[in-house]
């Protein structure tokens, strides 16, 4: 994970870190307001912040979606239908390819398991330690576990999770795909390709966007991954990695 990704990850974790510290302090001072009220306040602030970000991103989303519709109406180099992509995804899953949903679940469960296990072990090994201290130690140990798991799962906090569309089109302008009921375009040129031929999958990293609401990382499944690679390579800055 690059330094920019680490900074973005810490920003993303900041609300959780603040909540945990306030809960620990509330436990130490036996102040229930800090233990429970702080959760509501910080979550409320986070909700307002995300709402403001969504409103500010609306013009960029609209511009991207209009570009996607325009590109879809032009010359298409490749069309990946939903039936074909769904079948290839099933084959990849049977071959052991971990989907994004499973990756996200692991990222959540691994730190939680370490946090709970640490708290339980400390209460047995050192029963005299205050509960807030075992709570805080467990949380601090879960932070590096969360960072390592995120890196291992290939999730980049600075760009958001990769999208695996059920259907997509490749035009001369970019890759058109549907995400959360909207059509988007990953505009060429592509920064990097990672080809996984055994799973008939190409991971695409596009140019940075000004909003995390516009995906710029795709996981494209295709029955003819060689053909897809030949087309995308024409619009790629960096030579593709193959596995």
N, C-alpha and C positions, 0 to 999 in steps of 0.2 A: 504494500500500500504506500503510495507516494506521500510526501509531506502534506500536499494539498488535501489528499484523501483523509489523512489523520486529523488535520484541522477540521475538516467537514464532519468527520465522525465525532469529534469532541463537541462540536456545536450541536450535533444531533442528540448527543447524550446529556448535554447540559441540564435540561429540565429534570431528567431522571436522577442525575447526580445531586442536584439541589434538593429534590424531594427526599431522597435517602438521607442526606445530611440533616435536614430539618426533622425527619422522623427520629433519627438517632439522638439528636439533641433533645427532642421532646420526650423520648424514653428516659434519657439521662436526668432530665429535670422533672420528670413525671408530669409533663404538661400535655394533656390529651389534645389541646387545640393545635399544637405544633405537629402532633402525630397524624392527625386526620384533616384538620383545616387547611394545612399547607398543601395537601394533595389537591383539594378542590381549587384553591387559588391558582396554583401553578398550572394545572390542567386548563383552567379558564383562560389564563393568559396565553397559553399555547394555542388554544382554540381560536382566540381572537387573532393571534399572529398568523396562523395558517389561513384564516379567512381573508385577511388583508393580502397575503401572498397570492391567494387564488384570484382575488379581484385585480391585482396588478398584472397577473399573468394572462388575463383574459384576452387582451389585444394580440399577444404573441401566439396564443393558442388559435385564435381566429385566423391569423395570417398563415400559420402552418397548415391548418385544415383546408383553407382555400387553395393553398399550393398543392396539397395532396389531391384534391378533386381535379385541379387543372392537369396535373401530371397523369392521373388515371385516364383522362380523356385523350391523352396523346399516344405516342407510339410506345407499346409495351414490349420489353425484351423477354420477359418471363412472367408466367402466371402460375401461382401455386394455389390450387383449389383446396377448400377446407377438407374434403374427403381424403385427399392425398396426404396432406400435412398431418391430419389426425392419425392416419394409419402409420406413418413414419414415427410419430411421437410414441405410439404404443410399442412399436418395435424397439425404439431406443430405451423405453422404460423397462422392457423385458430384458434388455441387454445390460441394465444396471445404471443407465444415465439418470442422475438425480435431477428432478425437476425443480423449478424455482420455488414452488410451494413448499417442497420438502426442505430446501435450503433455508428458507425463511424460518421454518419450524425449528430446525437445528440451531439456528442463530439465537432463537429465543430460549430453547430448552437447555442448551449446554450451560450458559451462565446461570440460569435458574437452578439447575441441579447442583452446580458448584456452590452457589450461595446457600441453599438449603442444607447440603451435606456439611459444609464448613460450620454453619451455626449449630447443627446437631452434634458434630464431633467435639466442638469447643465446649458445649454444655455438658458433655460426658467426661472429657479429659480434664477440664478446668471448671468444675461446677461453681466455683466461687466468683468467676468472672461476671461482671454485670451484663445483663441481657443486651443492653444497647451496644456494648463493646463487641460482643460476638456477632451481633447484627451488622455492625459497621465493618468488621474484619471480613465477614462473608461477602459483603457487597464489594469491598475493595478488591478482593481476590477474583470476583466475577468479572471485573472490568477487563483485565488482560485476556481472560478466557473469551469474552465477547469479541474483543479485537482480533484475536487469533482465529476464532471460528469464522468471523466475517471475511478475513483474508483467505482462509482455506476454501470457503464456499464461493469465492470469486465475486463477491458483492462489493461494488465500489460506492461508498457513501457520497462521494462528490458528484456522481452521475445518476445515482438511484439504481434500482434493480433493473436487470435486463428483462425485456418483454419478449415473450415467445408467442407470436401471433398464430392463430389457427388458419389464416390465409393471408396472402400478401402478393404484391405485384412489384416487379422491377422495371422501372422506366429509365430513360436516359437522364432524368433529373434526380432520381433517388428511389428509395424503397418505400412503397405505400403499404400501410398496414392499419388494421383496426385495433384500437385499445380503449377499453372502457366505453364502448359504444360510439367512439369517434374515429374518423379517419385521420391518420397522421402521415407525415413523410420524413424519412431520414435522408436528408439532402446530401448528395455527393459533393466533394470527394469523401470517401471513407478513410478513417485514420488507420484502422487495423482490422485484419481478419484472423480468426482462429478456426481452422478447419479440423473437425473431428469426423473423419470419414467412417469410422466404425459405427458411429451413431447417426450418420447421415445428417450432420449438424454443422452449421457455420455460425460462429459467434461474431457479430459485427459491432465494431465500436465506431460511432460516427463523430462528427465534429461537435464540440461542446455547444450546448444550447444555453440561452439566458434564463431558462426556467426548468426546474426539475419536473414540472408537469408535462414537459415535452420529452418523451423518451429518446435517448440517443445511443442505446445499446440494445441490440436485438439478438435473439437466438433463433435462427432460421433452419427449420427442418425441411429436407427435400429428398425425394426418391433418387434423383439424379444430382447428387451433391457436386460431382465434377463439373457439370454444366453450369450450376449455380456459381461455383468458384470461378470458372472462366469468365463469366459475365461480370461478377463483382470485382475481380482483379483489375479489370480495365479502369475502374473508378477508385482504386485504392492507392493511398500514398505509400504504405509500408508493405513489404512482402509478407504474404500470409504464412502463419505458423500452421503446420500440419501434424496431426497425431493419429 
